[in-house]
């Protein structure tokens, strides 16, 4: 993935006075290249533009200037549906369909891609095994699983058709600390196995350090830094230091 001079500003809301809200944050002049197999974790304050970058990646938004290139093609040249099926998306809210079984949720995109039933069922079993869940979870309903189990299914579903790009928007933010740590370790294991290219958004800089090959810090739509965790941990920019100092101490060894 390559972002070159990307600018996007949301139009002003006509109903801002009524709602009391401001337009979401856009992005301004983003330059970022993400190599195959690399995980870039984006961190920043709420409304800094992190999620906007994800939406620009799968063409939910189109840059007003600059370009976003996925798999060697500008997103403007992609059919939007084809691009979104090539980019797995993991949401904080998980987004499992409550009227579908776990197997049906896992195989939704394969079914849209017209995979035969036997292949879909085999893939569902593979995905459950990949995220450490037993095959007997397939016929269950989402309401029968814990929050951590549903989030594992959400990660598995995003990987269903082996997408070259994985987008993750606060994927573990709604979980309790213990389950969150377990899921982070599970993601690290899956990443070592699959070498997935991923763009991950989080408010937790410690999580960004743990999961990211590189960590990017966004402030007011601008990318302040994107480098390895040790380099980011030593940054002297005031805005980056505020993020670092607002969370528990950086794990030992990161800044050494």
N, C-alpha and C positions, 0 to 999 in steps of 0.2 A: 504494500500500500504506500502511496506517495501523495502527500498533501503539499501543494505548491502555491504559495501566496493566497491561501483560501480566505475569503471574506464572505460573511453572511450576517445580515442584520435583520431581525424580525421587524415586521411593520408595526407601527404604534397601534395600540388597541384603542378602538373608538370608545370602549366602555370602561376605560381605566378609572374614571372618576366614580363610576357606579360600583366597580368591583374593588377599588382600592389597590389594584395590582399593577405591576409594571410589565412591559414585554419581557420575555425570556432573554437571557444573555446570548448574543451572537458570538462570532469569532472574527478576528481581525488579523490578517497577514500570517496565517499559520503555515509554517514550513516544517514538514515532518516526514521522514521515510521510515517504514517499518519493514524489516527484512523477514523473509520466510522463516517461520519457526520462532520468531521473537515475540515476547509479551511486553507491551508497553502499557504501563499503568498510569493513568491520568488522575491527578489529585488537585483539589482546589476548593475554594469556598462554594457554598450553594449559589447557583446563578452565575458561575464564572464562565460557562460555555462548554463544559466537559461533555454533557449529553448531546449538545448540538453537533459535536464532531462525530459522534456515533451515527446520528441521523444523516449527516452528510456522506458517511461511508456507504450506507445502503440505499441512498437516493430517496430517503424520506424528505430530505431537503436537497436543493441544488445550489452550489455556490453562486453568488452574485458576481464574483470575480475569482480568478485563480482556478485550480482544478484539483479533483480528487481522482486518483488512478487506482483501480482495483484489478488485480490479475492482468496488468498491462493495458487496461482500457479505461478511458475517462468515464466516470459514472454517467455522464450525459449520453454516452453511446450505448450504455447497457439498457436492455429492456428492464424496467423496474422490478417486475415479478421475478424474472430470471436472476437478477442480482441478489434479491432478498433470499432466494432459495440457496444461493451460494454463500450467504453470510449468516452463520448461526447467530442467534440473539438470545442472551440470557438476561432475564429481568429480575429486579429486586422482588417484584410481586409474584414471580414464578410464572403466572399466566397459564396454568394448566386448565384445560376445558373441563368443567365439573361433570358434564354429561357424557364424557368419553372415559373409557378405562385407561389405565396407565399404558397398556400396550397401544391403544388407539391414539393416545397423546404422542407417544414416542414415534409412531409411524405415520403421523399426519402428513409430513412433507414427502416421505417415500410414496404414500398413496397418491398424493397430487402428482408425483413424478411417474405414476402408473407402474410402480413395482408390483410384481405378482404377490399374491397373499403369502405363499410359503417364504418368499424372500423377506417380506415385511416382518413376519413372525420371527424368523431367524435373527433379523437385525435387532428387533426389540430385545430378544434374549441376550445378544451380544452387548447391547447398550446397558442393560441392567447389570450385567456382570462387570462392565467397565467402571461403573460408578459404585460398585460394592453392594448392590441390592440383589436379593434372590429372585429367580425366575418366576416364582409363584406370586410376585407382586403384579405381574402383567394383567390379570383379570380384575384387579382391585380398582376402586374408585379413588380419585384424589383425596376425598374427605377421610379416607381410611388410613392415610399416611400422616406421619408427623411433618412439621415444617421442614426439618432437615432432610427428610426423605423426599418430600416434594421438590425441594431445591435440587437434590441430586438428579431427580427425573428431569427437571428443567435444564440442567447442564447436559444430560444425555440427549434430550430431544434436540438441542441445538447442534449436536454432533451427528444427527441421524444419517445425513447423506454425505458425510465427510467433507464439510464445507472448507474451502481454503482459508476462510477468515472467520474468526469468532469475535463477536461484539458482546461485552459484558457490562451491564449498567447496574452498579451497586449490587452485584449478584448475591452477596452474603450479608448485606446490611440489615436485614430484618430478623436475623437469627440471634439466639442467645450466644454469649461469648464462647462457651464450650463447643457448641455445635458449629459455630462460625470457624473456630480453630480447626475442627475436624474437617470441615469442607475445604478450607484453605489447603490443608495437607493433601486431601484427596485431589484437588485441582493440580497441585504440584506433581503428584504421582502421574496423573493423566497427561500432564504436559510433557513429562519426561518420556512417556510412552509414545505419544502421538506427535510431539514437536509441532503443536498447533500455533498458527499465527493469530495473535489475539490483541485486541484493544480493550482495555479494562478501565472502567471509571469507578472511583471510590472517593469517599470523604476521609478515609482512614489512611494516613501516610505510612503507618506501620504495616498495614496490609499491602500498600503499594510496594514498600521495600521488600516484603516477603514474597510477593508474586511476580513482580515485574523484572524482566531483564534490564529494562530501563524505566525510569520514572520521570514523567513529565508533570510540571507544575503550571497550571493555567490560572491567570488572574485577569479579570475584566476582558475576557476574550483573547488574550495574548498568551502565547506559550513562552514562559520565562526561562525554562530550562528543560532539557530532556537528556538525561545521562544516567549512568549507573547509580545504584543506591549510595555507594560511598561518596561519589562526587556531589550528589544532591544533598547528602547529610552535612557536607562541609560548606555548602553555599553560604555566601555572606549577604545576598540580597535580602533586604528587610522583609519583603512580602513572603519569601520562602522561609525565613527564620520564624515569622509569625506562625506559619503552619507547623513547623517543627516543634516549636515551644508550646503549642496549644494542645498537644497530645502527650501521653506518657512518654518517658525517655526512650530514645532510639535503642533498639536491642543491642546488647554488647557486641562489639566487633564490627558493626556496620560502618561506623565513622573512622575506624582505625586504618 
